[in-house]
Amino acid sequence: MGIVLGIESSCDETAAALVTTGREIVAQRIASQDEEHAPYGGVVPEIAARAHAEKLAPMIEAVLADGSVELRDLDAIAATAGPGLIGGVMVGLVSAKALAMASEVPLIAVNHLEGHALSPRLADPELEFPYALLLVSGGHCQILRVEGVGKYTRLSTTIDDALGEAFDKTAKILGLGFPGGPAVEKLALEGNAKAVPLPRPLLGSDEPHFSFAGLKSAVLRAKERQSQSVRPEPVEGQGESPGKRASTSSARTVSGYSDADIAASFQQAALDCVLDRLRVSLDTMEPVPALVVAGGVAANKAIRAALEGFASERGLRFVAPPMALCTDNAAMIAWAGCERLGMNEFRADPLDIAARPRWPLDPDAEPVRGAGYKA
């Protein structure tokens, strides 16, 4: 049984993990950067890269100690090589190269998106290829047919913003802090999902792609209209003659939609879009036995529940990784390395392989209008 060290540093999570080809997570550690980025309401690339540089080496040392593993015992070192914030990606990949060179252990450069795409197979040994994948995160929103390791057919992507980004921007508009996705989900539980009339971009369209920019803008407008100044109803004045109404020059503020209503309505609108886009994509896809969701947004319980119901309606098995494997983590990177090790024609990556800010899973997919080319 092989064992792989995984390193993840594509955004704002510094992570290392040891995973075996037998699907055992031997050890893993994750260091969040939430406190570093919270004052800015989002991830600052330079701050993220510096944090990775400070935290990664001692984290790798700690993970190896946790697993009682020496570098020479490893079968491979897998590291995210893209896509992501290039500074952070370089920190992780360069660290992996140095360790691989010093220990003469094979290097595996992993596509971060492939880590997400294969992560459900780490937790579920019964999940076999092919399957339909909804990949939803802060930077990506895609529907793919997963045919095997390194074999992906993209059916849908976003023409502007990713779903995770829309959640984060909604949180920022509502003043919920960073990270935004979990905060919006929590607040939505207190609101009325039908209270705020928000758009469903591309709903009913024959094209399978996503669009969330208009929905984000509508949330901002709803927040701006939330409070309005109105003239108060006149009240009987004290000390005045009977029947005379008192007046005032000040206005009172009345609330329109509550923040909870906006959050709930946004989440429902986003979910309606996702289910509609899935219908269109699956209708054009060759039949598959399972619908799989992965990525940070897959941790949203409302979305998971709706997807499970959707899969049941279509006679598909629904698979979602454990919550800990949804957000960025090194176990999924190590597992992607394990999957590569298991291929008949495994080849280690050269030590001069470059970090990549963009790295599509399906490089042959046709470009789409808008910014979808990023995916």
C-alpha positions in Angstrom: 0.0 0.0 0.0 1.4 3.4 -1.0 1.4 6.6 0.9 1.4 10.1 -0.5 2.1 13.5 1.1 -0.3 16.2 -0.1 0.3 19.9 -0.1 -2.4 22.5 -0.7 -1.8 26.3 -0.9 -3.9 27.6 -3.8 -5.9 30.2 -1.9 -6.1 31.0 1.8 -5.8 27.5 3.4 -2.4 26.2 4.2 -2.7 22.4 4.4 -0.7 19.1 4.4 -1.9 15.6 4.7 -0.8 11.9 4.4 -3.1 9.6 2.6 -2.7 6.0 1.6 -3.8 4.3 -1.7 -6.1 2.3 0.6 -8.1 5.5 1.3 -6.8 6.1 4.8 -6.2 9.6 5.9 -3.2 9.0 8.1 -2.7 12.6 9.2 -3.8 16.0 8.1 -3.5 19.6 9.3 -5.1 22.8 8.0 -4.2 26.4 9.0 -6.9 29.0 8.2 -6.1 32.6 7.2 -9.5 34.0 8.1 -8.1 36.4 10.7 -5.5 37.8 8.3 -8.0 38.5 5.6 -11.1 39.4 7.6 -10.2 43.2 7.8 -10.3 43.3 4.0 -13.5 41.4 3.4 -11.8 38.9 1.1 -8.5 37.2 0.3 -5.5 39.4 -0.3 -3.1 37.5 -2.6 0.1 38.9 -1.1 -1.0 38.3 2.4 -2.0 34.8 1.5 1.3 34.0 -0.1 3.3 35.3 2.9 1.1 33.3 5.3 1.7 30.1 3.3 5.5 30.7 3.4 5.4 31.1 7.2 3.2 28.1 8.0 3.8 25.4 5.4 7.3 24.0 6.4 6.4 23.5 10.1 3.1 22.1 9.1 4.6 19.5 6.8 7.1 18.5 9.6 4.1 18.2 12.0 2.1 16.0 9.7 5.0 13.7 9.1 5.5 13.4 12.8 1.7 12.8 13.4 1.9 9.9 10.9 5.3 8.6 12.1 6.4 8.8 8.5 9.9 9.7 7.2 10.3 11.4 3.8 12.0 8.4 2.5 8.9 6.3 3.3 6.7 8.2 0.9 5.7 6.9 -2.5 5.1 10.4 -3.9 4.7 14.0 -2.9 1.7 15.7 -4.5 1.2 19.4 -4.5 -1.3 21.8 -6.0 0.3 23.3 -9.1 -2.8 25.4 -10.1 -5.2 26.9 -10.7 -5.2 29.5 -7.9 -3.5 32.6 -6.6 -0.1 32.2 -8.2 1.9 33.3 -5.2 0.4 30.7 -2.9 0.6 28.0 -5.5 4.3 28.7 -6.0 5.0 28.4 -2.3 3.4 24.9 -2.1 4.8 23.7 -5.4 8.4 24.9 -4.7 8.3 23.3 -1.3 7.2 20.0 -2.8 9.9 20.2 -5.4 12.6 20.7 -2.8 11.4 17.8 -0.7 11.1 15.5 -3.7 14.6 16.4 -4.8 16.1 16.0 -1.4 14.4 12.6 -0.7 14.4 11.3 -4.3 10.6 10.8 -4.1 8.4 11.3 -7.2 6.7 14.6 -7.6 3.0 14.8 -8.7 1.7 18.2 -9.8 -2.0 18.2 -9.1 -4.7 20.3 -10.6 -6.6 21.8 -7.7 -9.9 21.2 -9.5 -9.0 17.6 -10.0 -8.5 17.3 -6.3 -12.1 18.4 -5.8 -13.3 16.2 -8.6 -11.8 13.1 -7.2 -12.3 13.8 -3.5 -15.7 12.0 -3.3 -13.9 8.8 -4.3 -11.6 9.1 -1.3 -14.6 8.8 1.1 -16.7 6.5 -1.1 -14.9 3.4 -2.5 -18.1 2.4 -4.3 -18.1 5.5 -6.5 -16.8 4.4 -9.9 -16.3 6.3 -13.2 -18.1 7.8 -15.0 -20.2 10.2 -13.0 -21.7 13.7 -13.4 -19.9 16.3 -11.3 -21.2 19.7 -10.1 -18.0 21.6 -9.0 -18.9 24.7 -7.0 -16.4 26.8 -5.2 -15.3 30.4 -4.7 -13.6 30.5 -8.0 -15.3 27.9 -10.2 -18.8 26.7 -11.1 -18.9 23.9 -13.6 -20.7 20.7 -14.6 -18.5 18.0 -15.9 -18.7 14.4 -17.0 -15.9 12.6 -15.1 -14.7 9.6 -17.1 -11.5 8.8 -15.3 -8.3 10.3 -13.8 -7.4 13.2 -16.2 -10.5 12.6 -18.3 -13.1 15.3 -18.0 -15.7 16.7 -20.4 -17.0 20.1 -19.4 -20.6 20.7 -20.2 -21.2 23.9 -18.3 -19.3 26.8 -16.7 -20.0 30.3 -15.5 -20.0 33.2 -17.9 -19.1 35.6 -15.2 -18.9 34.8 -11.4 -18.7 31.6 -9.5 -21.4 30.6 -7.0 -19.0 30.8 -4.0 -18.0 34.3 -5.0 -21.7 35.3 -5.1 -22.1 33.9 -1.6 -19.1 35.9 -0.4 -20.2 39.1 -2.0 -23.7 38.7 -0.6 -22.1 38.3 2.9 -20.1 41.4 2.3 -23.2 43.4 1.2 -25.0 42.2 4.4 -22.0 43.0 6.6 -21.6 39.4 7.7 -17.8 39.3 7.6 -15.4 36.8 6.0 -15.6 33.9 5.1 -19.1 34.7 3.8 -20.6 31.4 2.6 -21.3 29.8 6.0 -22.5 33.2 7.4 -25.1 33.6 4.6 -26.3 30.0 5.0 -26.7 30.5 8.8 -28.6 33.7 8.4 -30.8 32.3 5.6 -32.3 29.8 8.2 -34.0 32.8 9.9 -35.4 34.3 6.7 -38.2 33.9 4.2 -36.9 32.7 0.9 -39.9 34.2 -0.9 -39.7 37.6 0.6 -37.3 39.3 -1.8 -38.0 39.1 -5.6 -34.6 38.3 -7.0 -33.7 37.3 -10.6 -32.7 33.8 -11.7 -30.2 34.5 -14.5 -30.5 32.2 -17.5 -33.3 30.2 -15.9 -35.0 28.3 -18.7 -32.3 29.0 -21.2 -31.2 26.2 -23.6 -27.5 27.0 -23.0 -26.2 25.1 -19.9 -24.0 27.8 -18.5 -24.3 29.8 -15.2 -24.4 33.5 -14.5 -24.5 35.0 -11.0 -23.3 38.6 -11.6 -26.9 39.9 -12.1 -28.0 38.1 -8.9 -25.2 39.8 -6.9 -26.3 43.2 -8.2 -29.9 42.5 -7.3 -28.9 41.6 -3.8 -27.1 44.9 -3.5 -30.2 46.8 -4.8 -32.3 45.0 -2.3 -30.0 46.0 0.5 -30.0 49.6 -0.6 -33.9 49.6 -0.6 -34.0 47.8 2.7 -34.5 51.1 4.7 -36.3 54.1 3.5 -37.1 57.4 5.1 -40.8 58.2 5.4 -42.8 61.0 7.0 -44.2 59.9 10.4 -47.9 59.7 11.0 -48.9 62.9 13.0 -49.6 62.2 16.6 -51.7 64.1 19.2 -49.5 66.8 20.7 -49.3 67.2 24.4 -50.3 70.7 25.8 -52.0 71.7 22.5 -55.6 72.5 22.0 -57.9 69.5 21.5 -58.1 68.3 17.9 -54.9 69.9 16.8 -52.2 67.5 15.4 -48.6 68.0 16.2 -46.0 67.9 13.4 -42.3 67.1 13.4 -39.5 67.8 10.9 -37.7 64.5 11.6 -38.5 61.3 9.7 -38.5 57.8 11.1 -36.9 54.8 9.4 -38.9 51.7 8.6 -37.4 48.5 7.5 -38.2 46.7 4.3 -36.6 43.4 3.8 -34.7 42.0 6.7 -31.1 40.8 6.2 -32.3 37.2 6.9 -34.9 37.5 4.1 -32.3 38.8 1.7 -30.0 35.9 2.6 -32.7 33.3 2.3 -34.0 34.7 -1.0 -30.5 34.8 -2.5 -29.8 31.3 -1.5 -33.0 30.1 -3.0 -32.5 32.0 -6.2 -29.0 30.5 -6.5 -30.3 27.1 -5.9 -33.0 27.4 -8.5 -30.3 28.4 -11.0 -28.1 25.4 -10.1 -30.9 22.9 -10.4 -32.1 24.4 -13.8 -28.6 24.3 -15.2 -28.1 20.7 -14.0 -31.3 19.7 -15.8 -30.1 21.2 -19.1 -26.6 19.7 -18.8 -27.7 16.2 -17.8 -30.2 16.1 -20.7 -27.3 16.5 -23.1 -24.9 14.2 -21.2 -24.5 10.5 -21.9 -26.2 8.6 -19.0 -24.3 8.2 -15.8 -25.2 6.4 -12.6 -24.3 9.1 -10.1 -24.5 12.8 -9.5 -21.6 14.1 -7.4 -21.1 17.5 -5.9 -17.7 18.8 -4.7 -16.0 22.1 -3.8 -16.5 24.6 -1.0 -20.1 25.4 -1.7 -20.9 21.7 -1.4 -20.7 22.2 2.3 -23.9 24.2 2.2 -26.6 21.9 3.7 -29.5 23.4 1.9 -27.8 22.9 -1.5 -26.8 19.4 -0.6 -30.4 18.5 0.4 -31.8 20.0 -2.8 -29.3 18.2 -5.0 -30.0 14.9 -3.2 -33.7 15.4 -4.0 -32.9 16.3 -7.6 -30.8 13.2 -8.0 -33.5 11.0 -6.6 -36.0 12.4 -9.0 -33.7 11.5 -11.9 -32.9 8.0 -10.6 -29.3 8.9 -9.8 -27.2 8.0 -6.8 -26.1 11.1 -5.0 -22.6 11.4 -3.6 -21.1 14.3 -1.6 -17.8 14.2 0.2 -17.7 14.8 4.0 -17.8 18.4 5.0 -14.1 18.4 5.8 -13.3 17.4 2.2 -15.4 20.0 0.6 -13.3 23.1 1.4 -9.7 23.4 0.3 -7.7 20.6 2.0 -4.5 18.6 1.4 -6.1 15.2 1.8 -7.9 15.6 -1.6 -4.5 16.6 -3.2 -2.8 13.6 -1.7 -5.7 11.4 -2.9 -5.4 12.8 -6.4 -1.7 11.7 -6.2 -2.8 8.3 -5.1 -5.2 8.0 -8.1 -2.3 9.0 -10.4 0.0 6.3 -8.7 -2.7 3.7 -9.4 -2.7 4.4 -13.2 -1.0 1.8 -15.4 1.3 4.3 -17.0 2.2 6.4 -14.0 4.8 9.1 -14.7 6.2 11.5 -12.2 6.2 15.2 -13.1 9.5 16.9 -13.8 11.0 19.1 -11.2 10.9 22.1 -13.5 7.1 22.0 -13.9 5.6 25.5 -13.6 2.8 26.7 -11.4 -0.3 27.8 -13.3 -2.8 30.4 -12.3 -5.2 28.9 -14.9 -5.6 25.2 -15.5 -8.9 23.9 -17.0 -9.9 20.3 -16.4 -11.1 20.2 -20.0 -8.7 22.2 -22.1 -10.6 21.2 -25.3 -13.9 22.7 -24.2 -15.3 25.4 -26.4 -14.9 28.9 -25.0 -18.1 30.6 -23.8 -19.2 34.2 -23.9 -18.2 36.4 -21.0 -15.5 35.3 -18.6 -16.1 31.6 -18.6 -12.8 31.0 -20.3 -11.2 31.3 -16.9 -12.5 27.9 -15.9 
